[in-house]
Amino acid sequence: MAFFRWLRSNSEHYLLIDAHRRLAQRDGAPAPRPPRGAKEIFWLKVFAPVYSLLPWPVRHTVMKAMPGSHRQTWAPPPRLRGPAV
């Protein structure tokens, strides 16, 4: 499960940076610094654009197939035992 935690952490981080870049470009604000090194170039120039092109059903299917916190569901509400007062 450590691989999936690493993958989720990196993808969240670099997708957030990409979102900041797009917002800065749209609003005329200063953009985040450009990517440095092979790791950042891959995540920001390859992964983020490909991820944004995938349709939601494909993304959703992949996320559901991976183990992790995104698969946890809410606990059912407690059973009512009469009036609250």
Protein Blocks (a to p, Z undefined) as FASTA:
>chain_A
ZZmmmmmmmmmmmmmmmmmmmmmmmnopacddddedjklmmmmmmmmmmmmmpcfklmmm
mmmmpgcjklpccddddddebjfZZ
